[in-house]
Amino acid sequence: MRWRGVPLDVLLAASGVGLDLLTTAHAGDTEYLPAEAAIPMALLVGLPMGLVRHRPIGVTLFLAAVLVVTDQLGSFTSNTAQILLCVALGVAGYRAGARATALAVVAAIGATACNIADPGIALTGNTWMYAMLLPVFPAVLGGYLRGSAERLDDRDVTPDALLAAGGVAITVLSTWTSWHSGGQPVWVIGLLAVVGGLSLGIARRLPGLVFLLQGVLLVSADAYLNQVVNTCVILTLIAIGVFAMRVASWAWTLAAYLTGCLLTAIAVVGPQTEITPFRVGVLMTLVSTPIAIGRYLGMRRAAAASERLRAEEAARAAVAQVRADQLAERERIARDVHDIVAHHVGAMVLRAGAARYTASDGPVAEALDDIRQTGHQVLQDLRDLLDLLRDPERQPGLLADPADVVRESAERMAAAGLVVDLDLDPAIDQAPLVARASAARIVQEGFTNVLKHAGPGTRVRVSVTSSDEGLAVEVRNGRPPTAIERLPSSGRGLAGMRERVRTLGGTLSAGPDGDGGWVLAVHLPTRLASGSAA
């Protein structure tokens, strides 16, 4: 694991050295340095790039010092140091803290100003602006990418805008002093510089087209405006890197690499340049660096996308497992409830049936018949409940029409001693089935509560009406005729009704009516109930 990034560090160091060797290929002796010092100077400025990912602040401060020293020595290596200093600032903004990055930016501004200032020429406002913007921009860009690295994707245009802005900054700031040196009008050269920089903004979407455009600009600059060739080389290398990141085909990547080597050779090899194996290797290494970085970033991006996909699949599998566990537990509970209740209810039904055969006709026989029929109905409901708990998405089948269920409940309560007044609106048949079934369950529970708490002989009025707004259910009972012994109650009936009504988006109110009785009023919106059924 600790050696995973070493090849990338080696490529960064090699690219730094290669960049300086290519930019100083035509340089001869200077006032303080002979031509033989080109290789040691290239190693001095390029090798630290191998540490830039791990020690970005230290590398930035070192390159700032190298920039000042090489500028004072009159070495062309100062141009390479300026470029690599901006790269190191971008890495510092991405990896280091705000205070350390600010210190590095201040040092880079001072070194850049020293590099710009020529002997005997004062630093103007424009010069200071250039000296400040050149180091600040890559540092801010790196800091932004660090804060948004997890949310950048193909739909986000922010990376495209940053590439376009960086491209324009590179082309304009590094070439504007040479626009008047060519044979073409200044506005034509300036327009091409801006277009060349802006084209990087679509490099992620159209990498091949942008790479081709940068190649054309590089060849044109080599023929008509040699002063901006280095800038065009940098833009071309950036385009190659983006191409390698976005295009997964190794064949196309190899084609881009060979084309990049050819374009770079056209730009840096002049009529007097001696072609040696060492220089060819340096050039090929330089072009391979953006290819390697692009492929590395592309693989990281693909790995991150694959990891997100695996995480989503794992989350779905976990949810499915939880759901399966819940269904298994529901089935176990339902089976236990069914076994316990069915055992006792079955015993009651058998005893009631046996007693019916020995009893003569009359109220007792009718009561025993009712107990037996009710027991059979309870057993059937338990079986349906068990099936529903085994498969919650299954739509439960109703044994009877909800209106018939209400009428049957009213008849049973009347047989049990309640004085029932039932009012069913015929229009309720047009309401959704879920709303009607819920209304029937609420009426049944209301009847049970009246019998428990008011006792036989109590008058109860039940009305179920329909309107455009929904179903209205009202169960109103009067004052109990005599003092009664209250039947056992769990207190869960009213809570269950509230939960049912809340699920359907309705309202429920229950309380004394002021005359010694009790009122249960429920409103069920038919539209919401229909949507819940779906």
N, C-alpha and C positions, 0 to 999 in steps of 0.2 A: 504493500500500500504506500509506503514512504517514497518509493521510486516512481510512482505513477506519473508525476509531472516532469521528470528529468528530461525526457526527449524534447518537450516543449521549451524548457529553459535553455537547452543546448541550441535549439533552433533560434531562439531569441538572441542569444549571444552571437551566433554565427551571422544572423541577419544584420546585427549592429555593425560587426566588423566588415561584412561584405558591402553594406551601404556606404561606409566611409571609403573603402577601397575604390568603389565605383565612382563616387563623387570627386575623389582626388586623383583619378587616373591620369588626368592631363596636367596635373600640377608638377612643377619642377622645384628647383631650389627656391627657398625664401630667404629673407634677410637673416633669420635666426636658425632655420632648419634646412638640412639638405634633403634631396629627394628620397634618399635611402631611409629617412625617418618616417615614411608614409605607413609602413607596416606596423612599427611600434605604436604610432599614434592611433592607427585603426584599432589595434588591440586595446589600447588604453580607453578609448571611447566606447567600443562595442562590447567588450567582454562583460562589463557590469550589467548589461541587459539580461544576462542569465540569472541575476538575482532580483530582478525588478518585481517579480510576483511575490517574493518573500520579504524583501526589504525595500519597498518602494520609496520611502522617505530618504533612506540613506543613499540610494542610487540617484534620486533627484538632486540631493545636495551635492553629491560627487560630480554629476554632470554639469551642474551650475558652475562649480569651481573649474571644471575642465573647459567650459565655454569661455570663461573669463581668461584663463591662461592661454588657450589656443588663439583667442582673439588678440591678445597682447603680443603673441609670437608671430602673428600674421599667417597662421596655418589655416589651410582650407578645411581642416577637420572641424573648425568652429561651426561650419554649416551642418555637418552631421550631428555635432553635439546639440545644436539648437533643435533639430528635428527629434532626436532621441529624448531630449529634455521634455518636450511636449508629450511624448508617449509615456514617459515615466510619471508625469503629472497626472495623466488620465488614470494610470494604474493606482497612483496614490489616492486620488479621489474615490476610486472604487473600493480600495481595501483598507485605507488608513482612516483615522479619526479626523474630525473637523479641525481641531487645533493643529495637529501635526501637518495636515494638508495645507492649512493657511501659512504655516512657517515655510513649507516648501515652495508655495506660490510666491511669497515675498522674496525668497532667495532667487527664484527663477526670474522674477520681474527685474531685479537688480542685474542679474547676469545678462538678460536679454537687452536691457538698456545699454549696458557696457558694450555688447556686441554691435548694436546699431550705431552707437556714437562713433563717428570717425574723428581722427585728430583735428582739432581746430574747428569742429562743427558743433554748435550748441544743440542741446536736446530741445526740440520744439514740442508744442502741445500734441501735434499729430504723432510725433515719435513716441512720446510717453503713452499715448493711447494705444499705439501698436504694441509697445513693450508690455503693457498691462493686459491687453486682451489676449495676446498670444499665449501666455501661461494660464490665465484664468479660465479660458474656455475649456481646455481639456480637463482641468480639475473639476469644474462644475459638471461637465458631461459625465465624468466617472462617478461623482457623487450621486447624480440623478440615476444612473444605471444601477448603482448599488441599492438604492431605495425602491426601484421598480423592477428588479431582475425577476421577481417571482410572478409578475403580472403582465409582462410583455408577451404578446402572442401575435399571430398573423393579422388579427383584426385591429391591433393597436397601431396607429399611424405615428406614434411618438418616435420610435426608432428611425422611421423614414424621415421625419422632420429633422431629427438630430443629424442624420447622415447628410441631408441636404445642406443644413446650416454649416456643418463642419467642412463639407466640400467647398462651399462658397468662401468660407473663412480662409481655407488653405490657398485656394486659387487667387483670390483678390489680394490678401495680405502679402503673399509671396511673389506676385507677378506685376502688381500695379505700377511699380517703378520702371518696368520694361515695356509697357504697352506702346510707348512712343518710338521704340527702337526698331520696330518691324516695318515692312513695306506697306502693310495694310493700315487703314484708318484706325485711330485709337478706339473708337466706339465699336468697331468690328471685333477687335481683339478682346476688349472688355466684355462684350456680349458673349463671345465664345468661352471666356474664363468663367463667367457666371453660369452659363448653360452647362459647362463641364462639371462645375461643383454641384449644381442643382440636380444633375442626372443621378447622383448617388442616392437621392431620395427615392428613386424607384428601383434601386438595385436589388432590393429584396423581392420585388414583384417580377421584374424583368432582368434577371442577372445577365443573361446572354447579350441582350440588346445594349445594356449599359457598358459591359465589357468591350463590345465592338465599338461603341461610340468613343470610349476612352482610348482605345487603340488608334482610331482615326485621328483624334486630337493629338496624340503623342507623335504620330508620324508627321502630321502637319506642323507641329511645333519644331520638330527636328529639322524640317526643311525651311521654314520661314521665320521662326523666332526661337533661336537656340537658347536664349536666356531663361526660358520657362520650361525647358525640357525636364529638369529634375522634378518640378511640380507635377508635370504630366505623368512622370514615372510613378510618383507616389499615388496619384489617383488611380492609375492603372493597377497597381498592386492592391489597392483597397478593393477595386472592382473584382480582381481575381479572387481575393479572400472571400468576398460575399458570394461569388459564383460557386466556390468550393463548398461553402456552408449550405447553400440552397439546393444545389444539384447533387443528387446522391450517386449518379452514375460515375464510376471510376473512368470509363472511357472518355466521357466529356471532360472530366477533371484533368485527365492526362492531356487532352487536346488544348485545354485552357493553359496548362502549365507550359507546354511547348510554345504556344503562341505568345505567352508572357515572356518566355526567355528570348524569343525572336524580337519582340518589341523592345525589350530592355537593351538587347544587344544593338539594335538600330540606334537607340538613343545615346548609349554611352560609348560606343566604339566609333572613333573618328578615323580620318585618313592616316594619322600618324600613330594610332594606337597599336601597340604590339600585342598580338593575341597569344597568350600562353595558357597552358593547361591550368595553372593556378587561377588565373583570372576567369577562365571559363567556369571552373568549379565555384568560385566566389559568386559569379553571376547566377549560376543554377541554384546555389544555396539561397541566395537572396530571394529569388522568385518562389522557391519552394516554401519559404517561411509563411507567407499569407495563405498558401494552399494548405499547409499543415494546420495553421490556426483556424482556418475556415472549416476544415474537416473535423477538427477537434470540437469546435463550437457546434457544428451540425450534429455530431454524435452525442454531445451532451444534451442538446435540445431533443433529439430522438429518444435518448434514455430517460429524460425527464417526462416526456409525453408517455412513454411506456410505463414509467413508474406511476404516473397519475392514473393511467388506465388500470393497472394492477390494483391500486388502492381503491378505485371505484368498484372494481369487481369484488375485491375483498369485503368492502362495505356492504355490497348487495348480498354477498354470500352470508355475511354475519346477520343481516336483517332476515334473510330467508331461514337461517338456522334458528334465530330467536322466534320467528313465526312458527316454525315447525315444533319447537319446544312448547310454545304456548298452545298450539293445537293439540299436542299430545297430552298436556296437562288438563286442558279443557275436556278432552275425551275421557280422561281418567276420572275427573271430578263428576262429569255427567253420568258416567257408568256407576260410580259410587252412589250418587243421588238417586239414580234410577233403581238400583238394587235395594237401597234402604226403603225408599218411599213405596216402590212397587210391592215390596214384601208386606208392609203393613196395610197398604190399601187393598192388596189382593186378599189378605186375610179378612178385612172388613167386608169386602164384596162376597166372599164365600160365606161368611157368617150371616150376612143379610139375606143371601139367597136361601140358605138353609132355614132361616127363621121365617122367610116368606112362605115356604111350603107348609109350615106348621101353623101359621097364623090364618085366622079367618079373614074374609074380606072386610074392609073398613079402613079407617084412618091409619091404623098401624100397618096394614098391608101396603097401603099407598106409600107410606113413609119408607118402608123397607124396599119397595120397588125403586123409589127415587134414589135411595142410598146406593143400590146396586148399579143403576144407570150412571149415577154421578161417578162412582168408582171406576166403571169402565171408561168413562170419558177422561178421568184423571190419568189412567194408565196410558190411553192413547196420546194425551198431551205430553206425558213424560217421554214417550217414544219419539214424538216429533221434536221435543227439546233436545234429546240426545243426538238426533240426526243433525239438528241445527248447530250444536256445539262442535260436532265433528267437522262440519263444513260451514263456517260462518257466512261464506259468500252465497250459499244456497238460499234461494228464496223460499221461505216456509210456506207450505200449502195450507190453506184454511179448510177446515172440515165443513164449514157452513158459511153462508153469507153473513157478514157482520150484523145486519139488521135482524136476521133470524137468531143470531147469538144473543142479541139484546132482548128479544121477545122471550126466548127460552129462559134467560136469566130472570126476567120479570116474573114469569110463571113460577119458577122455582122459589123465588123470594115470597111470592104470594102464598104458595103452598106452605112455606115456612112460617107464615104469620104476619108478614108485612102487608100493609094496605098500599098497593102500587097503582100509581097513575102514570101511564106511559104515553108519551107524545113523540112520535117519530115522523119527521118531515120526509115525505116521499122523494124530495129533491136530493136527499143525501146519497141516493144510488148513483148520482152523477159525479160524486167526489172520488178522488183517488182511493185505491184499495187500502193503501197503508194508513191513510187518515181514518177511513171507516173502521179498519181493524183496531186501530189505537183507541178510537172512540168506544168501541165495544168492550175492550179490556178495561177502560176507565169506568164504564158503567158497571161492569161486573165487580170491580174493586169498590166502587161507591156503594153498591148494594150490600156487599160483605161488611163494610164499615158501619152502615146503618144497622144491620142486624146485630153486629157485635156491641155497638155502643148505645143504641136506642132500644133494641129488643123487639119482639113480636108485638103486633098491634100498632106500631108506629106507621103513620102515613108518610109515604115518600113519593115525590113527584119527579119523574125523569123526563127530560126533553133533549132531543138531539135535532138541531136545525141546521140548515145549510144556507149560505149566502155567497156573494161574490168574494168576500174576504176569507171564507173558510167554514169550518164546522164549529158549532157552538154546542157544548155539552153542559147540562146543568142537572145536578142531583141534589134535591132539596127535601129534607125531612123535617117533620114537625117535632113538637115536644113529645118525649116518651110518655105513653099513657100512664105508666106506673114505674115505681122504682124497680130497677132490674139489677141482676148480678152480671156484671160485665164479663164477657168471654175473654180468654187470654189473647193478647195481641203483641206482636213483635214491634209494632210501630214503624215497620218498613213499607207498609202499603202506600202511604201518602208520599214517602220519599221516592218509591219506585215510580209512582205516577208523575211526579215532578221531573224525574230523569227522562222518562219517555216523552213527555211534552216538550222538554228543553231540547231533546234530540231533533224533534220535528220543527223546532222554531216557534213553538206556541207559548201560551201563558196559562198559568193555573193559579187559582185562588181558592182558599178553603178557610172557613171560620164560622162562628155563630151568626145566626141571622137576626138576632135581637129579640126573638119571640120564644126563645128556649130551644130552637131547632138548630140545624146545621146546613150550610150551603157549600157545595163543591161546584165551581164553575171553571170550565176549561175552554180555551179557544185554540183550534188547530188550523193554521194556514194551509190551505189545500195546495197552493203552488209549491211552497217549501217542502211539504210532505211528499209531493210528487217527485221533486228533485232528490229527496233523500232516498226514495225508493230506487231511483236509478243507481 
